[in-house]
Amino acid sequence: MANVRNLKKDINYVLGDIIEAVYIWELTNADKDNKKAEAIIEEAITTFDELITKVNQKDVENKKKHFKAVNMELEERGRNLIDKINSL
């Protein structure tokens, strides 16, 4: 992990791109129900808040291990959200 700033940028870009993909889906599928799409957006926002809170924790014993775990969680939750978008 290069630094905390890059991790925060990664979180922002990944989840921002997921939200953008949902908005694009909503625009191209205006005739379908958007409740599931809105739930995905809400989940992405919640994920963003939780991951940024974890990155900003000050009472971490091993910072390198902690940030690596946050990065792995970002990948896992991001893939989960992408799978949900693909299933719409």
N, C-alpha and C positions, 0 to 999 in steps of 0.2 A: 504494500500500500504506500503510495507516494506521500500523500498527506491527507489531512482531514478535509481540506477545502475540495480536493478532487473527489473524495467520497461523497460529500454533500452535492457536488455538481452531478455525479453519476446518479444519485437518488433522484434529483430534480429532473434530469434528462429522461431517465427511464420511465418514471411515472408520468411525466409530462407527455411523452410520446404515446404511452398507453391511453391516456385521457384523450389525446388528439385522435387516436385511432377509433375510439368509441364515438367521438363526435362525427368523424367521417362516416362511420357505419350508420349513425342516426340520419345523416343527410342523404345517404344513398338508399336508405330503407325507411323512408318517411311513412309508408303505409303500414309498417309493423309496430307492435307495441314496444315502447321504449323503457318500460319499467326495469327490465333486466340490464339494459345499457346504463341506466341511471344508477343502479345498484353497483355496477362495476366501477363507475366514476367515484361513487362514495367510498368504495373499498380502497381505491387507489389513493384518495385523499387521506383516509385513515392510515393507510400503510405509510404514506409520506410523513405524516405527523409522528407516528410511532418510531420510524427509523431515524428521523432527525433528532428526536428526543434521546434515543440510544446513542447517537453520535455525540451529542452534547453532554453526556454523563461525565462528571468529573471524578467520581469515586471508583474508578476502574483500576483494578490491580495490574493487569497486563494489557496495556493499550493496544499493542500490535495484534494480539489474539482477539481482543474485543472488536476492533475495527474489521478484522478479517471475518469474524462471525456476522457482523452487520452486513458486510458485502455479500456473504453467502445467503443471508436471509433476503436481501434485495433481489438476488438472482432467482431464488426459489419462489418468492411471492410474485415477482414480475412474470415468471413463466406461468404461474397459476392464473394471473389476470389475463395474460395473452391467450391461454387455453379457453378461458371464459368468453373472450371476444370472438375467438374462432368458432365457438359453439352457438353463437347468436343466430 
